[in-house]
């Protein structure tokens, strides 16, 4: 009988144990509690909160979001309430849910990254850190931290020296060799890698002859980028030993399974939350049903299976 099969959805990221491999993607799930009325947050593998900086940021002026074919462009500008307000106002609410909290953070300089990590390290209610290195670096003429191997090494090392918590590095896809960047992050102290962040894109209003986003460029997400993301997870799985968190256009269970089979230990759901706030829960149930139907006992046994045979 299919229903008699006992399935185990538990996975491990560094020393962080998750009840299942499905988490929210930073920037698409607010700080977590905003989605509590739409999804049972206690069932998620982890809640990854909106990116935080040392001080609050207002972000870019509107328009900041544009719908595109099979996806969306966003140029929110990393608007957030700042680390201090998050710890004071949001952590108490998140403690009501029996779910690990992963805090995404960023900075405009290596020193800001290090300070942010130090401020977050050991805070009760925070279980892991995810550093967004797809940010402009003021110290290097606004080059992106995640596209220069030397800068990536410096910033990850600086953060690693400031925290004992599991450290996840979120990689930029806007590079020539994603495998190289993954190895640099691993060698510099990352416990896991998130991939991919959004692809850089833009859209033009043909009637006004002007860019649709006030920032001109934005990050492309949604189903349109999924094939690129799956390829990158597949490639990175072959060159690093640390766990991967796959993301990029996951809309349903089959999408999540593609990432897992390509090499992801866990997956993060992003743009789909705007379409259907219950997507994460549906995928968790879908993974369980798939495993029972296929007589698979451990979800971790599916990680990277596309590489064998």
C-alpha positions as YAML, in Angstrom:
chain: A
units: angstrom
residues:
- id: 1
  name: UNK
  ca: [0.00, 0.00, 0.00]
- id: 2
  name: UNK
  ca: [1.33, 3.43, -0.94]
- id: 3
  name: UNK
  ca: [-0.05, 5.09, 2.20]
- id: 4
  name: UNK
  ca: [1.83, 2.61, 4.41]
- id: 5
  name: UNK
  ca: [5.20, 3.97, 3.29]
- id: 6
  name: UNK
  ca: [6.81, 6.10, 6.00]
- id: 7
  name: UNK
  ca: [8.66, 9.03, 4.45]
- id: 8
  name: UNK
  ca: [11.32, 11.24, 5.99]
- id: 9
  name: UNK
  ca: [11.50, 14.82, 4.69]
- id: 10
  name: UNK
  ca: [14.20, 15.95, 7.12]
- id: 11
  name: UNK
  ca: [17.36, 17.56, 5.72]
- id: 12
  name: UNK
  ca: [20.45, 19.18, 7.21]
- id: 13
  name: UNK
  ca: [22.09, 22.47, 6.21]
- id: 14
  name: UNK
  ca: [25.41, 22.73, 8.03]
- id: 15
  name: UNK
  ca: [24.44, 21.83, 11.60]
- id: 16
  name: UNK
  ca: [20.90, 23.14, 11.10]
- id: 17
  name: UNK
  ca: [18.25, 20.42, 10.96]
- id: 18
  name: UNK
  ca: [15.07, 21.16, 9.02]
- id: 19
  name: UNK
  ca: [11.83, 19.19, 9.24]
- id: 20
  name: UNK
  ca: [11.55, 19.36, 5.46]
- id: 21
  name: UNK
  ca: [13.49, 20.96, 2.57]
- id: 22
  name: UNK
  ca: [10.99, 23.73, 1.74]
- id: 23
  name: UNK
  ca: [11.66, 27.30, 2.83]
- id: 24
  name: UNK
  ca: [10.66, 30.79, 1.80]
- id: 25
  name: UNK
  ca: [12.98, 32.84, -0.38]
- id: 26
  name: UNK
  ca: [14.25, 36.11, 1.02]
- id: 27
  name: UNK
  ca: [12.42, 39.20, -0.19]
- id: 28
  name: UNK
  ca: [9.23, 37.37, -1.11]
- id: 29
  name: UNK
  ca: [7.87, 36.43, 2.32]
- id: 30
  name: UNK
  ca: [8.22, 39.65, 4.29]
- id: 31
  name: UNK
  ca: [9.56, 38.99, 7.77]
- id: 32
  name: UNK
  ca: [7.43, 35.84, 8.09]
- id: 33
  name: UNK
  ca: [4.38, 36.72, 10.22]
- id: 34
  name: UNK
  ca: [2.79, 38.56, 7.27]
- id: 35
  name: UNK
  ca: [2.09, 35.16, 5.71]
- id: 36
  name: UNK
  ca: [0.80, 33.43, 8.85]
- id: 37
  name: UNK
  ca: [-2.86, 33.73, 7.82]
- id: 38
  name: UNK
  ca: [-2.14, 32.15, 4.44]
- id: 39
  name: UNK
  ca: [0.30, 29.37, 5.33]
- id: 40
  name: UNK
  ca: [1.04, 27.34, 8.45]
- id: 41
  name: UNK
  ca: [4.52, 28.67, 9.20]
- id: 42
  name: UNK
  ca: [5.14, 25.89, 11.71]
- id: 43
  name: UNK
  ca: [5.19, 23.42, 8.81]
- id: 44
  name: UNK
  ca: [7.95, 25.13, 6.82]
- id: 45
  name: UNK
  ca: [11.47, 23.80, 6.78]
- id: 46
  name: UNK
  ca: [12.69, 27.33, 7.47]
- id: 47
  name: UNK
  ca: [11.55, 30.94, 7.23]
- id: 48
  name: UNK
  ca: [14.04, 33.10, 5.33]
- id: 49
  name: UNK
  ca: [13.29, 36.72, 6.09]
- id: 50
  name: UNK
  ca: [13.55, 39.86, 4.01]
- id: 51
  name: UNK
  ca: [17.14, 41.12, 3.64]
- id: 52
  name: UNK
  ca: [18.39, 43.26, 6.52]
- id: 53
  name: UNK
  ca: [21.02, 45.99, 6.77]
- id: 54
  name: UNK
  ca: [22.65, 47.66, 9.76]
- id: 55
  name: UNK
  ca: [20.39, 50.68, 9.39]
- id: 56
  name: UNK
  ca: [16.89, 50.95, 7.84]
- id: 57
  name: UNK
  ca: [16.68, 51.50, 4.08]
- id: 58
  name: UNK
  ca: [13.82, 53.14, 2.17]
- id: 59
  name: UNK
  ca: [14.63, 51.41, -1.10]
- id: 60
  name: UNK
  ca: [14.06, 52.77, -4.59]
- id: 61
  name: UNK
  ca: [11.22, 55.08, -5.65]
- id: 62
  name: UNK
  ca: [8.30, 53.53, -7.60]
- id: 63
  name: UNK
  ca: [7.63, 52.00, -9.98]
- id: 64
  name: UNK
  ca: [9.61, 49.12, -8.46]
- id: 65
  name: UNK
  ca: [7.89, 46.01, -9.86]
- id: 66
  name: UNK
  ca: [7.06, 45.10, -13.46]
- id: 67
  name: UNK
  ca: [5.36, 41.92, -14.61]
- id: 68
  name: UNK
  ca: [7.12, 40.14, -17.47]
- id: 69
  name: UNK
  ca: [6.50, 37.02, -19.52]
- id: 70
  name: UNK
  ca: [6.61, 34.10, -17.05]
- id: 71
  name: UNK
  ca: [8.09, 36.25, -14.33]
- id: 72
  name: UNK
  ca: [8.64, 39.68, -12.84]
- id: 73
  name: UNK
  ca: [11.26, 42.37, -12.56]
- id: 74
  name: UNK
  ca: [11.81, 43.99, -9.19]
- id: 75
  name: UNK
  ca: [13.94, 46.91, -8.10]
- id: 76
  name: UNK
  ca: [12.73, 47.30, -4.53]
- id: 77
  name: UNK
  ca: [16.17, 48.47, -3.50]
- id: 78
  name: UNK
  ca: [16.45, 46.21, -0.43]
- id: 79
  name: UNK
  ca: [14.00, 48.28, 1.62]
- id: 80
  name: UNK
  ca: [14.01, 47.03, 5.22]
- id: 81
  name: UNK
  ca: [13.53, 48.07, 8.86]
- id: 82
  name: UNK
  ca: [17.12, 47.44, 9.92]
- id: 83
  name: UNK
  ca: [18.63, 44.80, 12.18]
- id: 84
  name: UNK
  ca: [17.80, 46.43, 15.52]
- id: 85
  name: UNK
  ca: [14.10, 46.86, 14.71]
- id: 86
  name: UNK
  ca: [13.92, 43.32, 13.35]
- id: 87
  name: UNK
  ca: [15.33, 41.85, 16.55]
- id: 88
  name: UNK
  ca: [13.02, 43.95, 18.71]
- id: 89
  name: UNK
  ca: [9.80, 43.76, 16.70]
- id: 90
  name: UNK
  ca: [9.87, 40.61, 14.55]
- id: 91
  name: UNK
  ca: [11.83, 37.95, 16.44]
- id: 92
  name: UNK
  ca: [9.25, 37.78, 19.28]
- id: 93
  name: UNK
  ca: [6.54, 37.04, 16.71]
- id: 94
  name: UNK
  ca: [8.62, 34.43, 14.89]
- id: 95
  name: UNK
  ca: [9.25, 32.54, 18.13]
- id: 96
  name: UNK
  ca: [5.59, 31.47, 18.14]
- id: 97
  name: UNK
  ca: [6.34, 29.13, 15.24]
- id: 98
  name: UNK
  ca: [8.38, 25.97, 15.67]
- id: 99
  name: UNK
  ca: [10.41, 26.76, 12.56]
- id: 100
  name: UNK
  ca: [14.07, 27.77, 12.15]
- id: 101
  name: UNK
  ca: [14.59, 31.40, 11.13]
- id: 102
  name: UNK
  ca: [17.29, 32.22, 8.58]
- id: 103
  name: UNK
  ca: [18.17, 35.91, 8.39]
- id: 104
  name: UNK
  ca: [19.26, 37.30, 5.05]
- id: 105
  name: UNK
  ca: [21.56, 40.32, 5.33]
- id: 106
  name: UNK
  ca: [23.75, 42.59, 3.24]
- id: 107
  name: UNK
  ca: [26.03, 45.62, 3.35]
- id: 108
  name: UNK
  ca: [27.58, 48.30, 1.18]
- id: 109
  name: UNK
  ca: [31.09, 47.42, 2.32]
- id: 110
  name: UNK
  ca: [33.01, 44.49, 3.75]
- id: 111
  name: UNK
  ca: [33.00, 46.19, 7.13]
- id: 112
  name: UNK
  ca: [29.21, 46.58, 7.02]
- id: 113
  name: UNK
  ca: [28.79, 42.88, 6.23]
- id: 114
  name: UNK
  ca: [31.04, 41.96, 9.15]
- id: 115
  name: UNK
  ca: [29.24, 44.30, 11.54]
- id: 116
  name: UNK
  ca: [25.85, 42.96, 10.49]
- id: 117
  name: UNK
  ca: [26.95, 39.36, 11.03]
- id: 118
  name: UNK
  ca: [28.37, 40.22, 14.44]
- id: 119
  name: UNK
  ca: [25.13, 41.95, 15.43]
- id: 120
  name: UNK
  ca: [23.04, 38.94, 14.39]
- id: 121
  name: UNK
  ca: [25.35, 36.26, 15.78]
- id: 122
  name: UNK
  ca: [23.89, 34.33, 18.65]
- id: 123
  name: UNK
  ca: [20.59, 36.25, 18.80]
- id: 124
  name: UNK
  ca: [17.95, 34.03, 20.37]
- id: 125
  name: UNK
  ca: [15.44, 33.09, 17.69]
- id: 126
  name: UNK
  ca: [17.87, 33.27, 14.77]
- id: 127
  name: UNK
  ca: [19.15, 29.90, 13.60]
- id: 128
  name: UNK
  ca: [21.29, 30.67, 10.53]
- id: 129
  name: UNK
  ca: [22.47, 33.55, 8.37]
- id: 130
  name: UNK
  ca: [22.20, 34.00, 4.61]
- id: 131
  name: UNK
  ca: [24.45, 36.68, 3.16]
- id: 132
  name: UNK
  ca: [23.36, 38.33, -0.05]
- id: 133
  name: UNK
  ca: [26.48, 39.08, -2.08]
- id: 134
  name: UNK
  ca: [24.59, 40.39, -5.11]
- id: 135
  name: UNK
  ca: [25.00, 43.92, -3.76]
- id: 136
  name: UNK
  ca: [26.98, 46.91, -5.10]
- id: 137
  name: UNK
  ca: [30.27, 47.42, -3.27]
- id: 138
  name: UNK
  ca: [31.07, 51.05, -2.53]
- id: 139
  name: UNK
  ca: [34.64, 50.12, -1.69]
- id: 140
  name: UNK
  ca: [35.23, 48.75, -5.17]
- id: 141
  name: UNK
  ca: [33.55, 51.38, -7.30]
- id: 142
  name: UNK
  ca: [30.15, 49.69, -6.98]
- id: 143
  name: UNK
  ca: [31.30, 46.37, -8.39]
- id: 144
  name: UNK
  ca: [29.02, 43.59, -7.15]
- id: 145
  name: UNK
  ca: [30.44, 41.55, -4.26]
- id: 146
  name: UNK
  ca: [29.34, 38.30, -5.85]
- id: 147
  name: UNK
  ca: [30.95, 38.76, -9.27]
- id: 148
  name: UNK
  ca: [34.60, 39.26, -8.31]
- id: 149
  name: UNK
  ca: [36.24, 36.15, -6.80]
- id: 150
  name: UNK
  ca: [38.76, 38.15, -4.77]
- id: 151
  name: UNK
  ca: [36.08, 40.40, -3.24]
- id: 152
  name: UNK
  ca: [33.80, 37.43, -2.63]
- id: 153
  name: UNK
  ca: [36.59, 35.70, -0.73]
- id: 154
  name: UNK
  ca: [37.28, 38.76, 1.41]
- id: 155
  name: UNK
  ca: [33.67, 39.44, 2.35]
- id: 156
  name: UNK
  ca: [32.78, 35.81, 3.11]
- id: 157
  name: UNK
  ca: [35.94, 35.41, 5.19]
- id: 158
  name: UNK
  ca: [35.17, 38.62, 7.09]
- id: 159
  name: UNK
  ca: [31.67, 37.40, 7.91]
- id: 160
  name: UNK
  ca: [32.85, 33.90, 8.81]
- id: 161
  name: UNK
  ca: [35.18, 35.44, 11.38]
- id: 162
  name: UNK
  ca: [32.25, 37.22, 13.05]
- id: 163
  name: UNK
  ca: [29.72, 34.42, 13.43]
- id: 164
  name: UNK
  ca: [29.53, 30.86, 14.70]
- id: 165
  name: UNK
  ca: [26.10, 30.34, 13.17]
- id: 166
  name: UNK
  ca: [25.50, 28.30, 9.99]
- id: 167
  name: UNK
  ca: [26.50, 30.62, 7.14]
- id: 168
  name: UNK
  ca: [24.74, 30.44, 3.78]
- id: 169
  name: UNK
  ca: [26.09, 32.47, 0.87]
- id: 170
  name: UNK
  ca: [23.54, 33.50, -1.75]
- id: 171
  name: UNK
  ca: [25.26, 33.52, -5.12]
- id: 172
  name: UNK
  ca: [24.71, 35.90, -8.01]
- id: 173
  name: UNK
  ca: [23.91, 34.23, -11.36]
- id: 174
  name: UNK
  ca: [25.30, 37.23, -13.23]
- id: 175
  name: UNK
  ca: [28.76, 35.72, -13.58]
- id: 176
  name: UNK
  ca: [30.76, 33.88, -16.22]
- id: 177
  name: UNK
  ca: [31.60, 30.86, -14.05]
- id: 178
  name: UNK
  ca: [29.15, 30.07, -11.22]
- id: 179
  name: UNK
  ca: [31.26, 27.07, -10.24]
- id: 180
  name: UNK
  ca: [34.27, 29.27, -9.54]
- id: 181
  name: UNK
  ca: [32.23, 31.60, -7.34]
- id: 182
  name: UNK
  ca: [30.77, 28.62, -5.48]
- id: 183
  name: UNK
  ca: [34.23, 27.18, -4.76]
- id: 184
  name: UNK
  ca: [35.49, 30.56, -3.56]
- id: 185
  name: UNK
  ca: [32.56, 30.88, -1.15]
- id: 186
  name: UNK
  ca: [33.07, 27.33, 0.11]
- id: 187
  name: UNK
  ca: [36.81, 27.83, 0.61]
- id: 188
  name: UNK
  ca: [36.14, 31.10, 2.46]
- id: 189
  name: UNK
  ca: [33.92, 29.49, 5.08]
- id: 190
  name: UNK
  ca: [30.39, 29.06, 3.72]
- id: 191
  name: UNK
  ca: [28.43, 26.17, 5.23]
- id: 192
  name: UNK
  ca: [25.95, 26.16, 2.34]
- id: 193
  name: UNK
  ca: [25.10, 28.03, -0.85]
- id: 194
  name: UNK
  ca: [21.82, 29.53, -2.08]
- id: 195
  name: UNK
  ca: [21.39, 29.75, -5.83]
- id: 196
  name: UNK
  ca: [20.30, 31.52, -7.75]
- id: 197
  name: UNK
  ca: [19.57, 35.15, -6.98]
- id: 198
  name: UNK
  ca: [17.73, 37.13, -9.65]
- id: 199
  name: UNK
  ca: [19.07, 37.74, -13.15]
- id: 200
  name: UNK
  ca: [19.62, 41.36, -14.15]
- id: 201
  name: UNK
  ca: [17.04, 42.62, -16.67]
- id: 202
  name: UNK
  ca: [14.96, 45.58, -17.76]
- id: 203
  name: UNK
  ca: [11.75, 46.47, -19.56]
- id: 204
  name: UNK
  ca: [10.82, 49.48, -21.70]
- id: 205
  name: UNK
  ca: [7.42, 51.07, -22.14]
- id: 206
  name: UNK
  ca: [7.20, 51.43, -25.93]
- id: 207
  name: UNK
  ca: [4.62, 54.23, -25.66]
- id: 208
  name: UNK
  ca: [6.55, 56.48, -23.28]
- id: 209
  name: UNK
  ca: [9.91, 55.28, -24.68]
- id: 210
  name: UNK
  ca: [11.21, 55.04, -21.13]
- id: 211
  name: UNK
  ca: [12.30, 52.18, -18.84]
- id: 212
  name: UNK
  ca: [9.39, 50.79, -16.84]
- id: 213
  name: UNK
  ca: [11.40, 50.68, -13.61]
- id: 214
  name: UNK
  ca: [12.53, 53.89, -11.95]
- id: 215
  name: UNK
  ca: [15.86, 52.16, -11.32]
- id: 216
  name: UNK
  ca: [16.02, 51.15, -15.03]
- id: 217
  name: UNK
  ca: [17.40, 47.69, -14.18]
- id: 218
  name: UNK
  ca: [15.85, 45.11, -11.93]
- id: 219
  name: UNK
  ca: [16.08, 41.51, -10.86]
- id: 220
  name: UNK
  ca: [14.24, 38.98, -13.01]
- id: 221
  name: UNK
  ca: [12.57, 36.14, -11.10]
- id: 222
  name: UNK
  ca: [9.84, 33.58, -11.70]
- id: 223
  name: UNK
  ca: [9.46, 30.57, -14.03]
- id: 224
  name: UNK
  ca: [11.37, 32.34, -16.81]
- id: 225
  name: UNK
  ca: [14.67, 31.83, -14.95]
- id: 226
  name: UNK
  ca: [14.08, 28.26, -13.71]
- id: 227
  name: UNK
  ca: [16.00, 26.43, -16.48]
- id: 228
  name: UNK
  ca: [19.00, 28.70, -15.85]
- id: 229
  name: UNK
  ca: [18.78, 28.12, -12.10]
- id: 230
  name: UNK
  ca: [18.52, 24.35, -12.44]
- id: 231
  name: UNK
  ca: [21.55, 24.29, -14.73]
- id: 232
  name: UNK
  ca: [23.56, 26.32, -12.24]
- id: 233
  name: UNK
  ca: [22.59, 24.07, -9.32]
- id: 234
  name: UNK
  ca: [23.54, 21.06, -11.44]
- id: 235
  name: UNK
  ca: [26.93, 22.58, -12.27]
- id: 236
  name: UNK
  ca: [27.72, 23.73, -8.73]
- id: 237
  name: UNK
  ca: [26.78, 20.35, -7.22]
- id: 238
  name: UNK
  ca: [29.68, 18.83, -9.12]
- id: 239
  name: UNK
  ca: [32.33, 21.20, -7.75]
- id: 240
  name: UNK
  ca: [31.50, 21.76, -4.05]
- id: 241
  name: UNK
  ca: [30.88, 19.52, -1.05]
- id: 242
  name: UNK
  ca: [28.59, 21.80, 0.97]
- id: 243
  name: UNK
  ca: [24.77, 21.71, 0.71]
- id: 244
  name: UNK
  ca: [22.92, 23.74, -1.90]
- id: 245
  name: UNK
  ca: [19.60, 25.55, -1.54]
- id: 246
  name: UNK
  ca: [17.98, 25.75, -4.96]
- id: 247
  name: UNK
  ca: [15.69, 28.58, -6.01]
- id: 248
  name: UNK
  ca: [14.47, 30.36, -9.11]
- id: 249
  name: UNK
  ca: [10.93, 30.01, -10.45]
- id: 250
  name: UNK
  ca: [9.70, 27.17, -8.24]
- id: 251
  name: UNK
  ca: [5.92, 27.11, -8.63]
- id: 252
  name: UNK
  ca: [4.98, 23.53, -7.72]
- id: 253
  name: UNK
  ca: [6.23, 20.16, -6.48]
- id: 254
  name: UNK
  ca: [7.74, 19.05, -9.78]
- id: 255
  name: UNK
  ca: [9.75, 22.27, -9.96]
- id: 256
  name: UNK
  ca: [11.10, 21.65, -6.47]
- id: 257
  name: UNK
  ca: [11.97, 18.06, -7.36]
- id: 258
  name: UNK
  ca: [13.93, 19.23, -10.40]
- id: 259
  name: UNK
  ca: [16.15, 21.33, -8.16]
- id: 260
  name: UNK
  ca: [16.61, 18.51, -5.67]
- id: 261
  name: UNK
  ca: [17.49, 16.03, -8.38]
- id: 262
  name: UNK
  ca: [19.94, 18.54, -9.85]
- id: 263
  name: UNK
  ca: [21.77, 18.67, -6.52]
- id: 264
  name: UNK
  ca: [19.85, 20.81, -4.04]
- id: 265
  name: UNK
  ca: [19.45, 19.66, -0.45]
- id: 266
  name: UNK
  ca: [16.67, 22.20, 0.10]
- id: 267
  name: UNK
  ca: [14.63, 24.62, -1.98]
- id: 268
  name: UNK
  ca: [13.32, 28.16, -1.50]
- id: 269
  name: UNK
  ca: [10.04, 29.40, -2.95]
- id: 270
  name: UNK
  ca: [9.99, 33.04, -4.02]
- id: 271
  name: UNK
  ca: [7.85, 34.68, -6.70]
- id: 272
  name: UNK
  ca: [5.19, 31.96, -6.38]
- id: 273
  name: UNK
  ca: [4.27, 33.38, -2.96]
- id: 274
  name: UNK
  ca: [2.86, 36.47, -4.68]
- id: 275
  name: UNK
  ca: [0.60, 34.33, -6.87]
- id: 276
  name: UNK
  ca: [-0.39, 31.75, -4.26]
- id: 277
  name: UNK
  ca: [0.68, 32.38, -0.64]
- id: 278
  name: UNK
  ca: [0.09, 28.71, 0.15]
- id: 279
  name: UNK
  ca: [2.58, 27.39, -2.41]
- id: 280
  name: UNK
  ca: [5.17, 26.34, 0.16]
- id: 281
  name: UNK
  ca: [2.70, 24.15, 2.05]
- id: 282
  name: UNK
  ca: [1.37, 22.63, -1.17]
- id: 283
  name: UNK
  ca: [4.92, 21.69, -2.17]
- id: 284
  name: UNK
  ca: [5.62, 20.08, 1.21]
- id: 285
  name: UNK
  ca: [2.49, 17.95, 0.85]
- id: 286
  name: UNK
  ca: [3.38, 17.24, -2.77]
- id: 287
  name: UNK
  ca: [6.85, 15.98, -1.88]
- id: 288
  name: UNK
  ca: [5.39, 13.62, 0.69]
- id: 289
  name: UNK
  ca: [2.83, 12.29, -1.82]
- id: 290
  name: UNK
  ca: [5.50, 11.85, -4.50]
- id: 291
  name: UNK
  ca: [7.74, 9.89, -2.14]
- id: 292
  name: UNK
  ca: [4.92, 7.61, -1.05]
- id: 293
  name: UNK
  ca: [3.88, 6.96, -4.62]
- id: 294
  name: UNK
  ca: [7.47, 6.28, -5.69]
- id: 295
  name: UNK
  ca: [8.26, 4.23, -2.56]
- id: 296
  name: UNK
  ca: [11.05, 6.63, -1.53]
- id: 297
  name: UNK
  ca: [11.74, 6.75, 2.20]
- id: 298
  name: UNK
  ca: [14.31, 9.58, 2.46]
- id: 299
  name: UNK
  ca: [14.06, 12.89, 0.59]
- id: 300
  name: UNK
  ca: [17.84, 13.26, 0.85]
- id: 301
  name: UNK
  ca: [18.23, 10.17, -1.35]
- id: 302
  name: UNK
  ca: [16.91, 12.24, -4.26]
- id: 303
  name: UNK
  ca: [19.55, 14.97, -4.00]
- id: 304
  name: UNK
  ca: [21.72, 14.88, -7.11]
- id: 305
  name: UNK
  ca: [20.18, 11.75, -8.64]
- id: 306
  name: UNK
  ca: [20.17, 13.40, -12.06]
- id: 307
  name: UNK
  ca: [23.97, 13.01, -12.00]
- id: 308
  name: UNK
  ca: [23.89, 9.21, -11.76]
- id: 309
  name: UNK
  ca: [23.13, 6.46, -14.22]
...
